[in-house]
Amino acid sequence: MKKTRNMLMALFCAILAVNTLLYILGEFVQADMAFMSEASQQTRFLLSTLMILLTICLLPLSLRMFKLKRIQADLLERKEKALTVWGTLRLATMGLLLTINTVLYYALEFESAYGYLALVVLLCMPFVLPTMNRCVAETSPEPPKEDREEEHETSNLNPQIESEETDSSNS
């Protein structure tokens, strides 16, 4: 499991590093990345619509991917191999959305829509951070809902009240 987590964490960090490099090149070095500055209004509109739709559709899908029955069954059955495949797919989807939106932000001369889309994807990245606890939790069966509610109820009891009840019963 540790090897899988390390591979997913390396991919996560690589995505962030590439996009940080793009940001530094575009903002601080002011490299000329406006290779699409001459694009027509129709091209800009179609590209903007396409990226908005892709981001709106693929981002929630990648966040909820491991809750789909087929993927969840695969994760429970094959554990590390399935986590490698599905985790890579999830991170790659989010990474591509982030990178394409960042590149388009600079390529179209600071078109704010792409900046906002990239920011939304970046804000969602911590929700898929491949920690060891998350990797183990995603490859283990969830306890039934009734068991979780009982655990939640018992964990909320105040220890002071319990000790007072014990003291009063002992008297």
Salt bridges, closest charged atoms under 4 A:
ASP74 OD1 - ARG78 NE 2.71
GLU111 OE1 - ARG44 NH1 3.67
GLU138 OE2 - ARG90 NH2 3.13
GLU142 OE2 - LYS67 NZ 3.11
GLU142 OE1 - ARG148 NH1 3.51
